[in-house]
């Protein structure tokens, strides 16, 4: 199962829907966040939760011989 990191954003009520869309699009396009949840409050403000997948790189094993090389002696 993939692991995600999350980021909370608060969009005040004075921000138009178009501006909020632009802000979230920039986060998605340039910082690789995706929309997880949006909560719209009665006063017009929004609480947005973004997520992005955590990609874990396997750690290199420094004692391993390169492919095709004979195994090292202990």
PyMOL Python script that loads the backbone (N, CA, C, O; Angstrom):
from pymol import cmd

cmd.read_pdbstr("""\
ATOM      1  N   UNK A   1       0.849  -1.184   0.000  1.00  0.00           N
ATOM      2  CA  UNK A   1       0.000   0.000   0.000  1.00  0.00           C
ATOM      3  C   UNK A   1       0.892   1.245   0.000  1.00  0.00           C
ATOM      4  O   UNK A   1       1.840   1.323   0.782  1.00  0.00           O
ATOM      5  N   UNK A   2       0.603   2.203  -0.857  1.00  0.00           N
ATOM      6  CA  UNK A   2       1.462   3.392  -0.941  1.00  0.00           C
ATOM      7  C   UNK A   2       1.366   4.257   0.316  1.00  0.00           C
ATOM      8  O   UNK A   2       0.343   4.295   1.001  1.00  0.00           O
ATOM      9  N   UNK A   3       2.461   4.941   0.587  1.00  0.00           N
ATOM     10  CA  UNK A   3       2.496   5.888   1.701  1.00  0.00           C
ATOM     11  C   UNK A   3       2.388   7.298   1.137  1.00  0.00           C
ATOM     12  O   UNK A   3       2.914   7.598   0.065  1.00  0.00           O
ATOM     13  N   UNK A   4       1.693   8.159   1.884  1.00  0.00           N
ATOM     14  CA  UNK A   4       1.501   9.537   1.451  1.00  0.00           C
ATOM     15  C   UNK A   4       1.938  10.495   2.548  1.00  0.00           C
ATOM     16  O   UNK A   4       1.871  10.180   3.736  1.00  0.00           O
ATOM     17  N   UNK A   5       2.383  11.662   2.127  1.00  0.00           N
ATOM     18  CA  UNK A   5       2.567  12.760   3.069  1.00  0.00           C
ATOM     19  C   UNK A   5       1.446  13.755   2.790  1.00  0.00           C
ATOM     20  O   UNK A   5       0.985  13.883   1.656  1.00  0.00           O
ATOM     21  N   UNK A   6       1.018  14.448   3.819  1.00  0.00           N
ATOM     22  CA  UNK A   6      -0.125  15.348   3.700  1.00  0.00           C
ATOM     23  C   UNK A   6       0.276  16.775   4.033  1.00  0.00           C
ATOM     24  O   UNK A   6       1.224  17.022   4.779  1.00  0.00           O
ATOM     25  N   UNK A   7      -0.468  17.697   3.460  1.00  0.00           N
ATOM     26  CA  UNK A   7      -0.249  19.122   3.706  1.00  0.00           C
ATOM     27  C   UNK A   7      -1.605  19.797   3.811  1.00  0.00           C
ATOM     28  O   UNK A   7      -2.461  19.639   2.940  1.00  0.00           O
ATOM     29  N   UNK A   8      -1.788  20.545   4.877  1.00  0.00           N
ATOM     30  CA  UNK A   8      -3.037  21.287   5.088  1.00  0.00           C
ATOM     31  C   UNK A   8      -2.856  22.715   4.598  1.00  0.00           C
ATOM     32  O   UNK A   8      -1.821  23.338   4.835  1.00  0.00           O
ATOM     33  N   UNK A   9      -3.873  23.229   3.911  1.00  0.00           N
ATOM     34  CA  UNK A   9      -3.864  24.617   3.463  1.00  0.00           C
ATOM     35  C   UNK A   9      -5.179  25.257   3.873  1.00  0.00           C
ATOM     36  O   UNK A   9      -6.226  24.610   3.875  1.00  0.00           O
ATOM     37  N   UNK A  10      -5.112  26.519   4.215  1.00  0.00           N
ATOM     38  CA  UNK A  10      -6.302  27.285   4.559  1.00  0.00           C
ATOM     39  C   UNK A  10      -6.463  28.370   3.511  1.00  0.00           C
ATOM     40  O   UNK A  10      -5.540  29.144   3.260  1.00  0.00           O
ATOM     41  N   UNK A  11      -7.642  28.424   2.898  1.00  0.00           N
ATOM     42  CA  UNK A  11      -7.942  29.444   1.894  1.00  0.00           C
ATOM     43  C   UNK A  11      -9.006  30.356   2.505  1.00  0.00           C
ATOM     44  O   UNK A  11     -10.134  29.916   2.729  1.00  0.00           O
ATOM     45  N   UNK A  12      -8.667  31.616   2.777  1.00  0.00           N
ATOM     46  CA  UNK A  12      -9.630  32.518   3.416  1.00  0.00           C
ATOM     47  C   UNK A  12     -10.841  32.807   2.536  1.00  0.00           C
ATOM     48  O   UNK A  12     -10.821  32.550   1.333  1.00  0.00           O
ATOM     49  N   UNK A  13     -11.876  33.335   3.137  1.00  0.00           N
ATOM     50  CA  UNK A  13     -13.131  33.538   2.425  1.00  0.00           C
ATOM     51  C   UNK A  13     -13.060  34.610   1.352  1.00  0.00           C
ATOM     52  O   UNK A  13     -13.896  34.606   0.449  1.00  0.00           O
ATOM     53  N   UNK A  14     -12.116  35.514   1.405  1.00  0.00           N
ATOM     54  CA  UNK A  14     -12.004  36.563   0.399  1.00  0.00           C
ATOM     55  C   UNK A  14     -11.407  36.096  -0.916  1.00  0.00           C
ATOM     56  O   UNK A  14     -11.429  36.835  -1.901  1.00  0.00           O
ATOM     57  N   UNK A  15     -10.881  34.902  -0.947  1.00  0.00           N
ATOM     58  CA  UNK A  15     -10.241  34.379  -2.161  1.00  0.00           C
ATOM     59  C   UNK A  15     -11.327  33.799  -3.067  1.00  0.00           C
ATOM     60  O   UNK A  15     -12.147  32.989  -2.636  1.00  0.00           O
ATOM     61  N   UNK A  16     -11.316  34.225  -4.318  1.00  0.00           N
ATOM     62  CA  UNK A  16     -12.343  33.747  -5.256  1.00  0.00           C
ATOM     63  C   UNK A  16     -12.097  32.281  -5.608  1.00  0.00           C
ATOM     64  O   UNK A  16     -11.016  31.733  -5.389  1.00  0.00           O
ATOM     65  N   UNK A  17     -13.113  31.690  -6.145  1.00  0.00           N
ATOM     66  CA  UNK A  17     -13.015  30.281  -6.542  1.00  0.00           C
ATOM     67  C   UNK A  17     -11.966  30.106  -7.632  1.00  0.00           C
ATOM     68  O   UNK A  17     -11.237  29.114  -7.647  1.00  0.00           O
ATOM     69  N   UNK A  18     -11.892  31.061  -8.534  1.00  0.00           N
ATOM     70  CA  UNK A  18     -10.917  31.013  -9.623  1.00  0.00           C
ATOM     71  C   UNK A  18      -9.483  31.083  -9.078  1.00  0.00           C
ATOM     72  O   UNK A  18      -8.607  30.342  -9.524  1.00  0.00           O
ATOM     73  N   UNK A  19      -9.254  31.974  -8.116  1.00  0.00           N
ATOM     74  CA  UNK A  19      -7.920  32.091  -7.519  1.00  0.00           C
ATOM     75  C   UNK A  19      -7.547  30.838  -6.729  1.00  0.00           C
ATOM     76  O   UNK A  19      -6.398  30.398  -6.770  1.00  0.00           O
ATOM     77  N   UNK A  20      -8.503  30.267  -6.016  1.00  0.00           N
ATOM     78  CA  UNK A  20      -8.242  29.034  -5.261  1.00  0.00           C
ATOM     79  C   UNK A  20      -7.891  27.898  -6.216  1.00  0.00           C
ATOM     80  O   UNK A  20      -6.999  27.095  -5.940  1.00  0.00           O
ATOM     81  N   UNK A  21      -8.601  27.840  -7.340  1.00  0.00           N
ATOM     82  CA  UNK A  21      -8.302  26.816  -8.352  1.00  0.00           C
ATOM     83  C   UNK A  21      -6.902  26.996  -8.894  1.00  0.00           C
ATOM     84  O   UNK A  21      -6.170  26.019  -9.055  1.00  0.00           O
ATOM     85  N   UNK A  22      -6.513  28.241  -9.180  1.00  0.00           N
ATOM     86  CA  UNK A  22      -5.164  28.516  -9.689  1.00  0.00           C
ATOM     87  C   UNK A  22      -4.099  28.112  -8.675  1.00  0.00           C
ATOM     88  O   UNK A  22      -3.082  27.517  -9.033  1.00  0.00           O
ATOM     89  N   UNK A  23      -4.339  28.440  -7.413  1.00  0.00           N
ATOM     90  CA  UNK A  23      -3.397  28.093  -6.351  1.00  0.00           C
ATOM     91  C   UNK A  23      -3.212  26.580  -6.244  1.00  0.00           C
ATOM     92  O   UNK A  23      -2.084  26.096  -6.153  1.00  0.00           O
ATOM     93  N   UNK A  24      -4.307  25.842  -6.254  1.00  0.00           N
ATOM     94  CA  UNK A  24      -4.228  24.384  -6.140  1.00  0.00           C
ATOM     95  C   UNK A  24      -3.635  23.749  -7.393  1.00  0.00           C
ATOM     96  O   UNK A  24      -2.935  22.740  -7.309  1.00  0.00           O
ATOM     97  N   UNK A  25      -3.912  24.336  -8.549  1.00  0.00           N
ATOM     98  CA  UNK A  25      -3.324  23.836  -9.793  1.00  0.00           C
ATOM     99  C   UNK A  25      -1.812  24.003  -9.782  1.00  0.00           C
ATOM    100  O   UNK A  25      -1.085  23.112 -10.221  1.00  0.00           O
ATOM    101  N   UNK A  26      -1.333  25.140  -9.282  1.00  0.00           N
ATOM    102  CA  UNK A  26       0.112  25.356  -9.182  1.00  0.00           C
ATOM    103  C   UNK A  26       0.760  24.338  -8.245  1.00  0.00           C
ATOM    104  O   UNK A  26       1.828  23.803  -8.544  1.00  0.00           O
ATOM    105  N   UNK A  27       0.114  24.074  -7.118  1.00  0.00           N
ATOM    106  CA  UNK A  27       0.654  23.080  -6.182  1.00  0.00           C
ATOM    107  C   UNK A  27       0.728  21.705  -6.845  1.00  0.00           C
ATOM    108  O   UNK A  27       1.704  20.978  -6.657  1.00  0.00           O
ATOM    109  N   UNK A  28      -0.291  21.350  -7.613  1.00  0.00           N
ATOM    110  CA  UNK A  28      -0.324  20.042  -8.259  1.00  0.00           C
ATOM    111  C   UNK A  28       0.718  19.941  -9.367  1.00  0.00           C
ATOM    112  O   UNK A  28       1.417  18.936  -9.490  1.00  0.00           O
ATOM    113  N   UNK A  29       0.810  20.993 -10.167  1.00  0.00           N
ATOM    114  CA  UNK A  29       1.677  20.934 -11.338  1.00  0.00           C
ATOM    115  C   UNK A  29       3.157  21.030 -10.994  1.00  0.00           C
ATOM    116  O   UNK A  29       3.964  20.276 -11.536  1.00  0.00           O
ATOM    117  N   UNK A  30       3.522  21.938 -10.108  1.00  0.00           N
ATOM    118  CA  UNK A  30       4.936  22.196  -9.856  1.00  0.00           C
ATOM    119  C   UNK A  30       5.491  21.488  -8.628  1.00  0.00           C
ATOM    120  O   UNK A  30       6.699  21.265  -8.543  1.00  0.00           O
ATOM    121  N   UNK A  31       4.644  21.134  -7.686  1.00  0.00           N
ATOM    122  CA  UNK A  31       5.134  20.496  -6.462  1.00  0.00           C
ATOM    123  C   UNK A  31       4.607  19.082  -6.284  1.00  0.00           C
ATOM    124  O   UNK A  31       4.859  18.442  -5.263  1.00  0.00           O
ATOM    125  N   UNK A  32       3.878  18.597  -7.278  1.00  0.00           N
ATOM    126  CA  UNK A  32       3.399  17.208  -7.338  1.00  0.00           C
ATOM    127  C   UNK A  32       2.445  16.825  -6.215  1.00  0.00           C
ATOM    128  O   UNK A  32       2.443  15.676  -5.772  1.00  0.00           O
ATOM    129  N   UNK A  33       1.637  17.770  -5.749  1.00  0.00           N
ATOM    130  CA  UNK A  33       0.601  17.479  -4.767  1.00  0.00           C
ATOM    131  C   UNK A  33      -0.689  17.162  -5.500  1.00  0.00           C
ATOM    132  O   UNK A  33      -0.927  17.667  -6.598  1.00  0.00           O
ATOM    133  N   UNK A  34      -1.524  16.325  -4.895  1.00  0.00           N
ATOM    134  CA  UNK A  34      -2.855  16.067  -5.450  1.00  0.00           C
ATOM    135  C   UNK A  34      -3.891  16.359  -4.371  1.00  0.00           C
ATOM    136  O   UNK A  34      -3.607  16.294  -3.175  1.00  0.00           O
ATOM    137  N   UNK A  35      -5.071  16.675  -4.815  1.00  0.00           N
ATOM    138  CA  UNK A  35      -6.148  17.054  -3.908  1.00  0.00           C
ATOM    139  C   UNK A  35      -6.674  15.820  -3.186  1.00  0.00           C
ATOM    140  O   UNK A  35      -7.033  14.828  -3.820  1.00  0.00           O
ATOM    141  N   UNK A  36      -6.718  15.887  -1.863  1.00  0.00           N
ATOM    142  CA  UNK A  36      -7.242  14.786  -1.067  1.00  0.00           C
ATOM    143  C   UNK A  36      -8.628  15.123  -0.532  1.00  0.00           C
ATOM    144  O   UNK A  36      -9.543  14.305  -0.626  1.00  0.00           O
ATOM    145  N   UNK A  37      -8.791  16.318   0.026  1.00  0.00           N
ATOM    146  CA  UNK A  37     -10.070  16.692   0.631  1.00  0.00           C
ATOM    147  C   UNK A  37     -10.210  18.211   0.671  1.00  0.00           C
ATOM    148  O   UNK A  37      -9.236  18.931   0.890  1.00  0.00           O
ATOM    149  N   UNK A  38     -11.431  18.683   0.458  1.00  0.00           N
ATOM    150  CA  UNK A  38     -11.748  20.108   0.591  1.00  0.00           C
ATOM    151  C   UNK A  38     -12.940  20.226   1.527  1.00  0.00           C
ATOM    152  O   UNK A  38     -13.938  19.521   1.377  1.00  0.00           O
ATOM    153  N   UNK A  39     -12.822  21.116   2.480  1.00  0.00           N
ATOM    154  CA  UNK A  39     -13.946  21.374   3.389  1.00  0.00           C
ATOM    155  C   UNK A  39     -14.313  22.842   3.252  1.00  0.00           C
ATOM    156  O   UNK A  39     -13.481  23.720   3.480  1.00  0.00           O
ATOM    157  N   UNK A  40     -15.543  23.105   2.884  1.00  0.00           N
ATOM    158  CA  UNK A  40     -16.042  24.466   2.723  1.00  0.00           C
ATOM    159  C   UNK A  40     -16.836  24.828   3.973  1.00  0.00           C
ATOM    160  O   UNK A  40     -17.795  24.144   4.329  1.00  0.00           O
ATOM    161  N   UNK A  41     -16.432  25.898   4.628  1.00  0.00           N
ATOM    162  CA  UNK A  41     -17.087  26.330   5.858  1.00  0.00           C
ATOM    163  C   UNK A  41     -18.192  27.333   5.541  1.00  0.00           C
ATOM    164  O   UNK A  41     -18.177  27.951   4.477  1.00  0.00           O
ATOM    165  N   UNK A  42     -19.154  27.503   6.458  1.00  0.00           N
ATOM    166  CA  UNK A  42     -20.284  28.421   6.213  1.00  0.00           C
ATOM    167  C   UNK A  42     -19.864  29.864   5.945  1.00  0.00           C
ATOM    168  O   UNK A  42     -20.579  30.594   5.259  1.00  0.00           O
ATOM    169  N   UNK A  43     -18.721  30.285   6.471  1.00  0.00           N
ATOM    170  CA  UNK A  43     -18.285  31.665   6.227  1.00  0.00           C
ATOM    171  C   UNK A  43     -17.612  31.840   4.868  1.00  0.00           C
ATOM    172  O   UNK A  43     -17.237  32.956   4.507  1.00  0.00           O
ATOM    173  N   UNK A  44     -17.454  30.746   4.104  1.00  0.00           N
ATOM    174  CA  UNK A  44     -16.863  30.829   2.767  1.00  0.00           C
ATOM    175  C   UNK A  44     -15.406  30.439   2.715  1.00  0.00           C
ATOM    176  O   UNK A  44     -14.843  30.330   1.625  1.00  0.00           O
ATOM    177  N   UNK A  45     -14.776  30.226   3.854  1.00  0.00           N
ATOM    178  CA  UNK A  45     -13.377  29.794   3.849  1.00  0.00           C
ATOM    179  C   UNK A  45     -13.302  28.307   3.528  1.00  0.00           C
ATOM    180  O   UNK A  45     -14.287  27.578   3.647  1.00  0.00           O
ATOM    181  N   UNK A  46     -12.118  27.875   3.120  1.00  0.00           N
ATOM    182  CA  UNK A  46     -11.915  26.478   2.746  1.00  0.00           C
ATOM    183  C   UNK A  46     -10.698  25.917   3.470  1.00  0.00           C
ATOM    184  O   UNK A  46      -9.690  26.605   3.633  1.00  0.00           O
ATOM    185  N   UNK A  47     -10.798  24.685   3.894  1.00  0.00           N
ATOM    186  CA  UNK A  47      -9.661  23.951   4.446  1.00  0.00           C
ATOM    187  C   UNK A  47      -9.378  22.842   3.432  1.00  0.00           C
ATOM    188  O   UNK A  47     -10.241  22.010   3.153  1.00  0.00           O
ATOM    189  N   UNK A  48      -8.174  22.840   2.891  1.00  0.00           N
ATOM    190  CA  UNK A  48      -7.808  21.921   1.824  1.00  0.00           C
ATOM    191  C   UNK A  48      -6.714  21.003   2.332  1.00  0.00           C
ATOM    192  O   UNK A  48      -5.758  21.455   2.963  1.00  0.00           O
ATOM    193  N   UNK A  49      -6.853  19.719   2.058  1.00  0.00           N
ATOM    194  CA  UNK A  49      -5.797  18.761   2.395  1.00  0.00           C
ATOM    195  C   UNK A  49      -5.257  18.183   1.099  1.00  0.00           C
ATOM    196  O   UNK A  49      -5.997  17.614   0.296  1.00  0.00           O
ATOM    197  N   UNK A  50      -3.955  18.340   0.911  1.00  0.00           N
ATOM    198  CA  UNK A  50      -3.267  17.819  -0.262  1.00  0.00           C
ATOM    199  C   UNK A  50      -2.440  16.616   0.153  1.00  0.00           C
ATOM    200  O   UNK A  50      -2.065  16.478   1.317  1.00  0.00           O
ATOM    201  N   UNK A  51      -2.164  15.757  -0.795  1.00  0.00           N
ATOM    202  CA  UNK A  51      -1.308  14.610  -0.507  1.00  0.00           C
ATOM    203  C   UNK A  51      -0.364  14.379  -1.670  1.00  0.00           C
ATOM    204  O   UNK A  51      -0.635  14.763  -2.808  1.00  0.00           O
ATOM    205  N   UNK A  52       0.749  13.743  -1.353  1.00  0.00           N
ATOM    206  CA  UNK A  52       1.653  13.292  -2.410  1.00  0.00           C
ATOM    207  C   UNK A  52       2.311  12.006  -1.955  1.00  0.00           C
ATOM    208  O   UNK A  52       2.575  11.799  -0.771  1.00  0.00           O
ATOM    209  N   UNK A  53       2.560  11.172  -2.902  1.00  0.00           N
ATOM    210  CA  UNK A  53       3.082   9.843  -2.615  1.00  0.00           C
ATOM    211  C   UNK A  53       4.546   9.929  -2.213  1.00  0.00           C
ATOM    212  O   UNK A  53       5.327  10.672  -2.809  1.00  0.00           O
ATOM    213  N   UNK A  54       4.899   9.170  -1.209  1.00  0.00           N
ATOM    214  CA  UNK A  54       6.286   9.077  -0.771  1.00  0.00           C
ATOM    215  C   UNK A  54       6.926   7.934  -1.545  1.00  0.00           C
ATOM    216  O   UNK A  54       6.458   6.797  -1.489  1.00  0.00           O
ATOM    217  N   UNK A  55       7.978   8.236  -2.255  1.00  0.00           N
ATOM    218  CA  UNK A  55       8.694   7.229  -3.030  1.00  0.00           C
ATOM    219  C   UNK A  55       9.978   6.906  -2.281  1.00  0.00           C
ATOM    220  O   UNK A  55      10.868   7.747  -2.159  1.00  0.00           O
ATOM    221  N   UNK A  56      10.060   5.708  -1.793  1.00  0.00           N
ATOM    222  CA  UNK A  56      11.238   5.275  -1.042  1.00  0.00           C
ATOM    223  C   UNK A  56      12.221   4.598  -1.991  1.00  0.00           C
ATOM    224  O   UNK A  56      11.875   3.657  -2.706  1.00  0.00           O
ATOM    225  N   UNK A  57      13.439   5.092  -1.979  1.00  0.00           N
ATOM    226  CA  UNK A  57      14.488   4.502  -2.788  1.00  0.00           C
ATOM    227  C   UNK A  57      15.178   3.408  -1.982  1.00  0.00           C
ATOM    228  O   UNK A  57      15.484   3.613  -0.807  1.00  0.00           O
ATOM    229  N   UNK A  58      15.428   2.255  -2.588  1.00  0.00           N
ATOM    230  CA  UNK A  58      16.166   1.224  -1.841  1.00  0.00           C
ATOM    231  C   UNK A  58      17.585   1.705  -1.563  1.00  0.00           C
ATOM    232  O   UNK A  58      18.213   2.365  -2.391  1.00  0.00           O
ATOM    233  N   UNK A  59      18.066   1.358  -0.387  1.00  0.00           N
ATOM    234  CA  UNK A  59      19.423   1.769  -0.022  1.00  0.00           C
ATOM    235  C   UNK A  59      20.437   0.936  -0.792  1.00  0.00           C
ATOM    236  O   UNK A  59      20.273  -0.278  -0.917  1.00  0.00           O
ATOM    237  N   UNK A  60      21.465   1.562  -1.300  1.00  0.00           N
ATOM    238  CA  UNK A  60      22.473   0.793  -2.039  1.00  0.00           C
ATOM    239  C   UNK A  60      23.285  -0.081  -1.081  1.00  0.00           C
ATOM    240  O   UNK A  60      23.544   0.294   0.062  1.00  0.00           O
ATOM    241  N   UNK A  61      23.671  -1.229  -1.568  1.00  0.00           N
ATOM    242  CA  UNK A  61      24.550  -2.094  -0.779  1.00  0.00           C
ATOM    243  C   UNK A  61      25.960  -1.894  -1.314  1.00  0.00           C
ATOM    244  O   UNK A  61      26.269  -2.292  -2.437  1.00  0.00           O
ATOM    245  N   UNK A  62      26.793  -1.290  -0.527  1.00  0.00           N
ATOM    246  CA  UNK A  62      28.131  -0.910  -0.977  1.00  0.00           C
ATOM    247  C   UNK A  62      29.075  -2.107  -1.061  1.00  0.00           C
ATOM    248  O   UNK A  62      30.115  -2.020  -1.715  1.00  0.00           O
ATOM    249  N   UNK A  63      28.741  -3.204  -0.425  1.00  0.00           N
ATOM    250  CA  UNK A  63      29.623  -4.376  -0.441  1.00  0.00           C
ATOM    251  C   UNK A  63      29.361  -5.290  -1.628  1.00  0.00           C
ATOM    252  O   UNK A  63      30.092  -6.259  -1.833  1.00  0.00           O
ATOM    253  N   UNK A  64      28.347  -5.002  -2.398  1.00  0.00           N
ATOM    254  CA  UNK A  64      28.008  -5.845  -3.538  1.00  0.00           C
ATOM    255  C   UNK A  64      28.974  -5.592  -4.688  1.00  0.00           C
ATOM    256  O   UNK A  64      29.377  -4.459  -4.948  1.00  0.00           O
ATOM    257  N   UNK A  65      29.333  -6.677  -5.368  1.00  0.00           N
ATOM    258  CA  UNK A  65      30.214  -6.578  -6.526  1.00  0.00           C
ATOM    259  C   UNK A  65      29.388  -6.152  -7.736  1.00  0.00           C
ATOM    260  O   UNK A  65      28.206  -6.488  -7.815  1.00  0.00           O
ATOM    261  N   UNK A  66      29.982  -5.415  -8.686  1.00  0.00           N
ATOM    262  CA  UNK A  66      29.242  -5.038  -9.887  1.00  0.00           C
ATOM    263  C   UNK A  66      28.876  -6.277 -10.699  1.00  0.00           C
ATOM    264  O   UNK A  66      29.523  -7.316 -10.564  1.00  0.00           O
ATOM    265  N   UNK A  67      27.857  -6.181 -11.531  1.00  0.00           N
ATOM    266  CA  UNK A  67      27.456  -7.337 -12.330  1.00  0.00           C
ATOM    267  C   UNK A  67      28.591  -7.839 -13.209  1.00  0.00           C
ATOM    268  O   UNK A  67      29.273  -7.051 -13.865  1.00  0.00           O
ATOM    269  N   UNK A  68      28.792  -9.156 -13.219  1.00  0.00           N
ATOM    270  CA  UNK A  68      29.836  -9.744 -14.035  1.00  0.00           C
ATOM    271  C   UNK A  68      31.175  -9.864 -13.343  1.00  0.00           C
ATOM    272  O   UNK A  68      32.066 -10.531 -13.869  1.00  0.00           O
ATOM    273  N   UNK A  69      31.360  -9.239 -12.172  1.00  0.00           N
ATOM    274  CA  UNK A  69      32.632  -9.311 -11.451  1.00  0.00           C
ATOM    275  C   UNK A  69      32.628 -10.551 -10.562  1.00  0.00           C
ATOM    276  O   UNK A  69      31.576 -10.975 -10.083  1.00  0.00           O
ATOM    277  N   UNK A  70      33.809 -11.130 -10.346  1.00  0.00           N
ATOM    278  CA  UNK A  70      33.855 -12.300  -9.442  1.00  0.00           C
ATOM    279  C   UNK A  70      33.549 -11.866  -8.008  1.00  0.00           C
ATOM    280  O   UNK A  70      33.841 -10.731  -7.633  1.00  0.00           O
ATOM    281  N   UNK A  71      32.970 -12.748  -7.212  1.00  0.00           N
ATOM    282  CA  UNK A  71      32.667 -12.378  -5.832  1.00  0.00           C
ATOM    283  C   UNK A  71      33.935 -12.093  -5.049  1.00  0.00           C
ATOM    284  O   UNK A  71      34.966 -12.726  -5.273  1.00  0.00           O
ATOM    285  N   UNK A  72      33.859 -11.147  -4.137  1.00  0.00           N
ATOM    286  CA  UNK A  72      35.040 -10.773  -3.347  1.00  0.00           C
ATOM    287  C   UNK A  72      35.292 -11.806  -2.256  1.00  0.00           C
ATOM    288  O   UNK A  72      34.367 -12.432  -1.737  1.00  0.00           O
ATOM    289  N   UNK A  73      36.541 -11.962  -1.932  1.00  0.00           N
ATOM    290  CA  UNK A  73      36.929 -12.924  -0.882  1.00  0.00           C
ATOM    291  C   UNK A  73      36.762 -12.255   0.476  1.00  0.00           C
ATOM    292  O   UNK A  73      37.047 -11.066   0.616  1.00  0.00           O
ATOM    293  N   UNK A  74      36.298 -13.011   1.491  1.00  0.00           N
ATOM    294  CA  UNK A  74      36.124 -12.397   2.819  1.00  0.00           C
ATOM    295  C   UNK A  74      37.409 -12.133   3.539  1.00  0.00           C
ATOM    296  O   UNK A  74      37.395 -11.622   4.659  1.00  0.00           O
TER     297      UNK A  74
END
""", "prot")
cmd.dss("prot")
cmd.show_as("cartoon", "prot")
cmd.util.cbc("prot")
cmd.orient("prot")
